[in-house]
């Protein structure tokens, strides 16, 4: 049974939502009416103003004074769970994030990879179909998602939403590792295991863990 994910799914802490969203489907309806879809297999959690890798990071001495870091770039992070926070890196790659938790507390998760399966083999590599969206930049390119989605309400959007298709992933099949490309955040935050992905899935973008047989 297919169920569209509503607001309540995103109102929990980012770490919880990040784990629970694995195996859910990300759906995109193009202006033509064509539907693109993929199973979410890899995400990263960003857990608020104390997280040095977050765009909303505020040093402790300032957090104690109630100071927030709200800019034209990150203001959507402060919306309640279920809103799209999208931004450009290296001037060319869009990164699709979704906010989590209550309003005014900036948490979100980055969707790093989805598994695409349209029954089509592209090129000579039999795995190339699954890897069409195996990375945050490739994902946004495949789904044709850009800045126009900034602030989009996932719970009500007609062009981008998430579905639960009844696929269950056991805890033993979920890997947790450090996030990718955040060495600038310092050793503690660079080592924290806030990247979650489905083991053995070929669409995972970064280092993979394989289940022992």
N, C-alpha and C positions, 0 to 999 in steps of 0.2 A: 504493500500500500504506500503510495507516494503522499508525502505531507510537506507542504511548504513551511519552512521555519519562520516562526513569528518573533515578535519582540522579546518575549520571555526567554528564548534560547540564548540571547546575547547579553542578558542582564546579570550574568554571573561573572566572577573574576576571570581575567584573561587566560590564566593557566588552565582553568577548568574548561572554558569554552574551546581553547585550542586543542585539548585532548578529545573533547566530545565532537568536534567538527570533522575529525578524520573519518572518512568513508561517506560523508555527506556530499551531495552534488551541487556544484556551482553551475547555474543556468544563465545563459545570455540570449536574449531575443534581439536579433538585429532589426534595423529599420525595415528590411524587406520581409520580416516575419520569420526568417530562418532561425532555428534554434541551435545553439552551440552548448555543449555540456561536458562536464568532466567530473570525476570523483576526486575529492580533495585528499591528497596523500601526504602533504608536507606543509607545516605551518611554523611560525615563530611567534612567541608571546612577548609583548612589551607591557611592562607591569606598573607604569605610573611614574610620577615625578622623581622617585628615588632611583629609577633605572637609568644608568648613565648612557645607555644606548637609545633611549627614548628621545624623541624630538621635544618632549615636554619636561625633560630633566631639569631639576632645580636643586642646587647645592643645599645641604642640610641646614646650614645657618640661615638661609633664606626661606626654606620651607617652614622653619619654626616661626617665622614672622608672617606666615600665611601668603607668601608671595608665589604667584603662579607665572609660568612662562607661556603666554598666549600670543601667538603671532598670526599673520595672515596665512601662513603655511599650515600650522597645526591646529587651528581653532576648532576644526571638526573633531579632533581627538577628545574634546571636552563635552561632546554630545553624548546622550545616553546610548547604550549598546544598540548595534544594528545600523550604523551609518558608515558610509564608505569614506575612508581617508586614503586618498591617492596622491602620490607625488612623484616627481621625476628625479632619477639619479643619473649622474654622469651626463646630464643633458639629453638623454636619449631613451632611458628605460623607465616605464611606469611601474609603480609598486602598489599593489592592491591590498589595502588593509581594511579591517572592519572593527569598529569600536565595540567595547564591551563594558559591562557594569553601569553604574549610575551616572547621571549627568554631573559634570564638573569634576570628575576624576578621570584623568586621561589614560585609559588603557585601550589596547587594541591588539589584534593579531594580524600578522602578514601571511597571506596565502602564497606559499612559495611554489607549489606545484599541484597540478591536477592530472589525473590519468584520463586520457582521451581514448575512446574506443568506438570508432564509427564503422569498424569492419573493413577498413581501407589500409593497405600497406603503401607507404609513400617511399619512393626511392628504392634502393637495394636493401636497406636495413629493415628486417621484419619488425624491429622494435620502434621504428621511427614514428609510427602512428601514436603509440603510447607517450612518446617523448615530445610531442608537439607543444606541450605546455609545461615542460620540466624545468622550471625556473621562473622567478617572478616577472622578468622582462618578457620572456617567451609567452607566459600565460596571458599577460595583458595584450600582447600582439595578437595572439590566437583569438582571444575573445573580443578584440577591437574595443578595448576599454581605455579611456584617456581622461584628461582633466574634466571633461564634461560630466563625469560621474562623481565629482567631488561633493560630498555631503549627501549623496543618494541614500534614501531610506530603503534598506534591504527588505524590510518587513512589508513594504507596500509597493515597491518598484515593479513596473511591468516589463522592464528591460534587463534587470539583473536581480537574481534571488538565489536562495539556497533551498535544497530539498532533502528530506530524509526519505530514502528509498528502502528502508528496512535492512540495510547491511550493517551487521554488527562486527566490531573489531575487539578481540579480547585484549586485555592489558598486556599480556605477554608478547603480543605482536605490535606493540607501539614502542618505538625507540625514543629516547630522550638524549640529546647531545647539545653542546654549546651552539649558539647561533653563528651564522656565517658572516664574515666581513665586518666584525665590530671590535677589532683590536683597539680602536681609539677609545673604547669605553673603559679601559683599565682591566687589569688581570682578573679581578673578582667577577665583574659583569661579563667579561669575555669567556669565562669558564662556566658560568651558570648554565645549567641544562634546560634551556627554554625553547629549544627547537624540537618539535615532535613530528615523527613520520611513521608510516606503515612499513614495517620490515619487509625486505625482499621485493619491494615494488620498484619496477624499472623506471617509473616516471619521477622518482625522487631526484632532486636536482644536485644535491651535494653529496658528501661522504655518506655511504650506506652501511647499515648493519644487516648481516644475514643471520637468520635464525639457524641454530644448530639442529641438525637432524639426528 
